[in-house]
Amino acid sequence: MRSWLVLMVLLANLGIFQPQPAVQNALSFSNLSSDFRFGKDVTFYAKISPVEKIKDVFLFVQPGSDLTRTEKVSFDSSGEIVYRYDLGSKPLRPFVTINYWFRAVDANGQQAQSNKQSFNYEDNRFTWQKLDEGIFQVRWITGDLSFGQSILNSAQQGLASNASLLNTTVPNPLKIYVYPNSSDLQDALSLSQGSWVAGYTSPDLGVILVSIAPGPDQQVELERQIPHELMHIKIYQLAQNKDVYQNLPAWLNEGLASLAELTPNPDYQSALTQSVKSNSLLSFTTICQAFPSDASGAFLAYAESVSFVSFIHQKYGSPAFQKLISSYKTGLGCSEGVNAALGISLEQLEVRWRQEDLGMDTGALAVENLAPYLISGLLLLTLPLAYVFFLKNKPKKEKATAEAKNEL
């Protein structure tokens, strides 16, 4: 027993069992919070201590999966940080989840980082009503709970219906925001000053923005717009990134989305009929990158695209769309992608569509398509013949002129 006591005293003298002093004055953050005014600014708050050791403090802002932005921020003598982030000069995409954190550096170069915080950059100019079910989060401004249920029903029906066209997974959650008029929606988009692919849908975020005005056409618009935008999200899921998605042929992207609508636009067929009569149909090679900017041209492009995509579905089935998107993921061009996926050129497929779906005389169309090549071929053929003819006749003319001079 005495030997144990001697050992304990010895170890105590060596300091092994003595408690180690805690690290004093380490940099630390507290009281992190934020608030924002949509389209104007975000204010970030924090406190850091001990303030006397701090050299620099930085704020990191990461909008969703976008690149992280860094801001050098100031602090007062008590370590309080209040930083206003100007959304006018540095806009953020609406409805994206914003992650943020702080990092401090002391005079010795030592760093300390705060915990990460986040908030949803939602359009807080309005009070949104909410209805969540399954993967859907529905938000609307005007109307009662029955209207919210109608939005949800249209989303569920649209997702089930367009599975026959593209059977792929979708983000969870899927957020749907319904504005009561187009001007409020356009304001939200303009305040972001960002790039919104597919109009009112941000497919990488799983966010849909639509405007549905109260009135007799409300249900029809729900059944048209919601499934349309849902299909854009499904197309993006197959494309897998923004570059591929944005490089898909416009006629394929918008044609598929329009085909997914639960209530088709009845005016599309009349636009096609009129264009057939006036021989003013657009060629699909001209609407690969984008639709015409004028309203009538854009409407005709939509009408043609949904008819053309429906024709592809009838001839090749829904697997054709996955094959097409896969071919464009490899970097193929608009016409080459069709040939690789379906074994037929875009031009030949268009001829078949015009003949079988629209009842057009494709012989005239073939001549029209071949006209530039025929003209070039004729020029290549006739120019050498004309030159030979000129060479043969030139000496005769000179000889005749000489003989005439001799006679004189």
Protein Blocks (a to p, Z undefined) as FASTA:
>chain_A
ZZmmmmmmmmmmnommpccdddehiacdehiacdddehiaccdddddddfklpmbdcddd
dehjbccddddddddfkopacddddfklmccdehiacddddddddfkopacddddddddd
ddfkbccddddehjbccddfbdcfklmmmmmmmmmmmmmmmmmmmgcdddddddddddfb
fklmmmmmmmnopacehhjacfknopacddddedjklmmmmmmmmmmmmmmmmmmmmnop
aklmmmpcfklmmmmmmmmpmbdcfklmmmmmmmmmnopaccfklmmmpccfbfklmmmm
mmmmmmmmmmmmmmnojmlmmmmmmmmmnopafklmmmmmnopafklmmmmmmmmmnopa
fklmmmmmmmmmmmmmmmmmmmmmmmmmmmmmmmmmmmmmmmmmmmZZ
